[in-house]
Amino acid sequence: MNQLNNNKQKRWPTALQQLLPVITVLILALLAYIFEQQLINSLVYKRELIAQWEIWRIFSSHFFHTNLNHLLLNLGGLLLLWSLHGQYYTIKNYFLFFISSSIIVSYGLYLFSPELSQYVGLSGVLHGVFIWGGLTDIRHKIMSGYLLVIGILLKVIHEQVYGAGQDIAELINANVAIDAHLWGVVSGILFFILSSLLSIKTRKNKNAK
């Protein structure tokens, strides 16, 4: 019964450390949309400009979107993932993951998707947040985590084999960058492994004292 009550409490993670990272990303995405005309040429992922060492674009591009539908889809995903796994968020681990995932997604695209000249959106990073949360569920012996992890892996594999749905492309008025989703998942797996190893090492050091 206690475990059931704990799970219910975790559905709405409203502590400051759980809310602040999500609110920050949401506000930055809204500001990028509002001031798009003034900022987009200087901050979005453009392959040829990253090659000229405008490397800040590998991070800032993730806050921009192709249209309002794209923005709302990603912000909806951001809030949905918070409702699922916000109990695991802290200011430190969320921002560390967000920054590292942004870099992995952008450089993954840069190195392995040379045909992609421009990229915007949060979806790559959100795929990483999704699988990181699912794997963390598994570590905490929450069985639904297995379904989440299998589901996101099957989605990414399906996209790699068959491509993205045309309805989504029409909705956001752009081709869906499926490779960004792939690299987002890779970043989530890597972050989970590294953070788990660090947690194990920290516990061992405490027990050794």
C-alpha positions as CSV (number, residue, x, y, z in Angstrom):
1,M,0.0,0.0,0.0
2,N,2.8,2.4,0.8
3,Q,4.4,1.7,-2.6
4,L,1.1,2.5,-4.3
5,N,0.7,5.7,-2.4
6,N,4.3,6.7,-3.3
7,N,3.6,6.1,-7.0
8,K,0.4,8.3,-6.8
9,Q,2.4,11.1,-5.2
10,K,5.0,10.9,-8.0
11,R,2.4,11.6,-10.7
12,W,2.6,15.3,-10.0
13,P,6.1,16.3,-9.1
14,T,5.7,19.9,-8.0
15,A,8.9,20.4,-6.0
16,L,10.9,23.4,-7.2
17,Q,13.8,21.3,-8.4
18,Q,11.4,19.2,-10.5
19,L,9.4,22.1,-11.9
20,L,12.2,24.7,-12.5
21,P,14.1,22.9,-15.3
22,V,10.9,22.2,-17.3
23,I,9.6,25.7,-16.9
24,T,13.0,27.1,-18.0
25,V,13.0,25.1,-21.2
26,L,9.3,26.0,-21.8
27,I,10.0,29.7,-21.4
28,L,13.1,29.6,-23.6
29,A,11.1,27.8,-26.4
30,L,8.3,30.4,-26.1
31,L,10.8,33.3,-26.3
32,A,12.5,31.7,-29.3
33,Y,9.1,31.5,-31.0
34,I,8.1,35.0,-30.1
35,F,11.4,36.6,-31.2
36,E,12.1,34.1,-34.0
37,Q,12.5,36.7,-36.7
38,Q,15.2,38.5,-34.7
39,L,17.1,35.4,-33.5
40,I,16.6,32.5,-35.9
41,N,19.4,33.4,-38.4
42,S,21.9,33.7,-35.5
43,L,21.0,30.7,-33.4
44,V,19.6,27.8,-35.4
45,Y,21.5,24.7,-36.5
46,K,23.0,25.4,-39.9
47,R,25.5,22.9,-41.0
48,E,27.7,25.3,-43.0
49,L,27.9,27.8,-40.2
50,I,28.7,25.2,-37.6
51,A,31.6,24.2,-39.8
52,Q,32.7,27.7,-39.5
53,W,32.8,27.3,-35.7
54,E,29.5,28.9,-34.8
55,I,29.2,26.1,-32.3
56,W,26.6,27.7,-30.0
57,R,24.1,26.7,-32.6
58,I,24.4,23.0,-31.5
59,F,22.6,24.0,-28.3
60,S,20.4,27.0,-29.2
61,S,18.8,25.5,-32.2
62,H,16.8,23.1,-30.1
63,F,14.5,25.9,-28.8
64,F,13.3,27.0,-32.2
65,H,10.4,25.4,-34.1
66,T,9.1,25.4,-37.7
67,N,5.6,26.6,-36.7
68,L,3.1,26.8,-33.9
69,N,2.0,23.2,-34.3
70,H,5.6,22.1,-33.9
71,L,6.1,24.2,-30.8
72,L,2.9,22.9,-29.2
73,L,3.7,19.3,-30.0
74,N,7.1,19.6,-28.3
75,L,5.9,21.6,-25.3
76,G,3.1,19.0,-24.9
77,G,5.8,16.3,-24.9
78,L,7.9,18.2,-22.5
79,L,5.0,18.4,-20.0
80,L,3.9,14.8,-20.5
81,L,7.4,13.6,-19.7
82,W,7.5,15.7,-16.6
83,S,4.2,14.2,-15.5
84,L,5.6,10.7,-16.1
85,H,9.1,11.0,-14.7
86,G,9.4,14.4,-13.0
87,Q,10.1,12.7,-9.7
88,Y,13.6,11.9,-11.0
89,Y,14.3,15.5,-12.1
90,T,16.7,17.8,-10.2
91,I,18.0,21.1,-11.5
92,K,21.5,19.6,-11.8
93,N,20.7,16.3,-13.6
94,Y,18.1,17.8,-15.9
95,F,20.2,20.6,-17.2
96,L,23.2,18.4,-17.4
97,F,21.3,16.0,-19.5
98,F,19.6,18.6,-21.6
99,I,22.9,20.2,-22.5
100,S,24.7,16.9,-23.2
101,S,21.8,15.6,-25.2
102,S,21.6,18.7,-27.3
103,I,25.3,18.3,-28.1
104,I,25.0,14.6,-28.9
105,V,22.0,15.2,-31.1
106,S,23.5,18.1,-33.0
107,Y,26.9,16.5,-33.5
108,G,25.3,13.2,-34.4
109,L,23.4,15.0,-37.2
110,Y,26.5,16.9,-38.2
111,L,28.7,13.8,-38.5
112,F,26.2,11.3,-39.9
113,S,23.5,13.2,-41.6
114,P,25.4,15.5,-44.0
115,E,22.3,15.9,-46.2
116,L,20.5,17.8,-43.3
117,S,21.5,21.4,-43.7
118,Q,19.2,22.9,-41.0
119,Y,17.5,21.6,-37.9
120,V,15.3,23.0,-35.1
121,G,13.1,21.5,-32.4
122,L,13.1,19.8,-29.0
123,S,12.0,16.3,-30.2
124,G,15.5,14.8,-30.3
125,V,16.3,15.8,-26.7
126,L,12.7,14.7,-25.7
127,H,13.3,11.3,-27.0
128,G,16.4,11.1,-24.8
129,V,14.4,12.3,-21.8
130,F,11.8,9.7,-22.5
131,I,14.2,6.7,-22.6
132,W,16.2,8.1,-19.6
133,G,13.0,8.2,-17.6
134,G,11.9,4.7,-18.7
135,L,15.3,3.2,-17.8
136,T,15.2,5.0,-14.4
137,D,11.7,3.5,-13.9
138,I,13.3,0.0,-14.5
139,R,16.1,0.7,-12.1
140,H,13.4,1.6,-9.5
141,K,11.6,-1.7,-10.3
142,I,8.6,0.1,-11.9
143,M,7.5,-2.4,-14.5
144,S,5.9,0.1,-16.8
145,G,9.4,1.3,-17.5
146,Y,9.9,-1.8,-19.7
147,L,6.9,-0.9,-21.9
148,L,8.1,2.7,-22.3
149,V,11.7,1.7,-23.2
150,I,10.5,-1.0,-25.7
151,G,8.0,1.4,-27.1
152,I,10.4,4.2,-27.8
153,L,13.0,1.8,-29.2
154,L,10.4,0.3,-31.6
155,K,9.3,3.8,-32.7
156,V,12.9,4.8,-33.5
157,I,13.6,1.6,-35.3
158,H,10.4,1.9,-37.3
159,E,11.4,5.5,-38.3
160,Q,14.8,4.4,-39.4
161,V,13.4,1.6,-41.6
162,Y,10.2,3.2,-42.9
163,G,10.6,6.9,-42.3
164,A,8.3,9.3,-40.3
165,G,4.6,9.6,-40.9
166,Q,3.6,12.1,-43.6
167,D,0.9,13.5,-41.4
168,I,3.4,14.8,-38.8
169,A,5.5,16.3,-41.6
170,E,2.5,18.1,-42.9
171,L,1.5,19.3,-39.4
172,I,4.9,20.9,-38.7
173,N,5.4,22.0,-42.3
174,A,8.8,20.3,-42.5
175,N,10.5,16.9,-42.9
176,V,10.7,15.0,-39.6
177,A,14.4,14.7,-38.5
178,I,14.2,11.1,-37.6
179,D,18.0,10.9,-37.0
180,A,17.6,13.5,-34.3
181,H,15.3,11.1,-32.5
182,L,17.8,8.3,-32.9
183,W,20.6,10.4,-31.4
184,G,18.3,11.6,-28.7
185,V,17.7,8.0,-27.6
186,V,21.5,7.3,-27.8
187,S,22.1,10.3,-25.5
188,G,19.4,9.1,-23.0
189,I,21.0,5.6,-22.8
190,L,24.5,7.0,-22.4
191,F,23.4,9.5,-19.7
192,F,21.5,6.7,-17.8
193,I,24.6,4.4,-17.9
194,L,27.0,7.1,-16.8
195,S,24.8,8.5,-14.0
196,S,24.1,5.0,-12.7
197,L,27.8,4.2,-12.6
198,L,28.5,7.5,-10.8
199,S,25.7,6.7,-8.3
200,I,27.2,3.3,-7.6
201,K,30.6,4.7,-7.2
202,T,29.3,7.4,-4.8
203,R,27.5,4.8,-2.7
204,K,30.6,2.6,-2.5
205,N,32.7,5.6,-1.4
206,K,30.2,6.4,1.4
207,N,30.1,2.8,2.6
208,A,33.9,2.6,2.6
209,K,34.1,5.6,5.1
